[in-house]
């Protein structure tokens, strides 16, 4: 009956569950987690239920050189570049399609060449050149520094990626798929 069905629904608004993913753009396990678990869950549930926060940095290192942040990434310079692209403009908060673009890039066979095609599909109004200019500029480096601070201040400290927090509590480790 109608009354029985209403019991299943919560009439009051409920805040979405926050899932934070600390990752590296080229690391196989975070790429798998994003494309197999997180993105499909978010796509099914939406922003009203699942608030996804993506924090690309992972096992990178940073240092301040002449007032500018420089980064060294576990999987090389390309990973640093992809992390910077993902931190600057494609954060889900910046655009409704941001999570979809990042998933598109991370699930691509060649993530380094996927940005333009992923943008055309999910956020065609954003220009690749604008993203690259911002990502490699001062603001992008400052935002990556913020990700470094969030990552380096995790408690307990992360020991691998993906490092997953659900409502600020560390989630069960994701099995590393190869």
PEMORA-V376424 format. One record per helix or strand. SS is the DSSP state (H for helix, E for strand). FROM is the first residue (numbers start at 1). TO is the last residue. If there is no record, write none. Layout:
BEGIN
ss = {SS & SS}
from = {FROM & FROM}
to = {TO & TO}
END
This chain:
BEGIN
ss = {H & E & H & E & E & E & H & H & H & H & H & H & H & E & E}
from = {2 & 17 & 28 & 50 & 61 & 68 & 77 & 92 & 98 & 111 & 115 & 128 & 138 & 163 & 169}
to = {8 & 23 & 45 & 56 & 65 & 72 & 88 & 94 & 107 & 113 & 122 & 136 & 152 & 166 & 170}
END
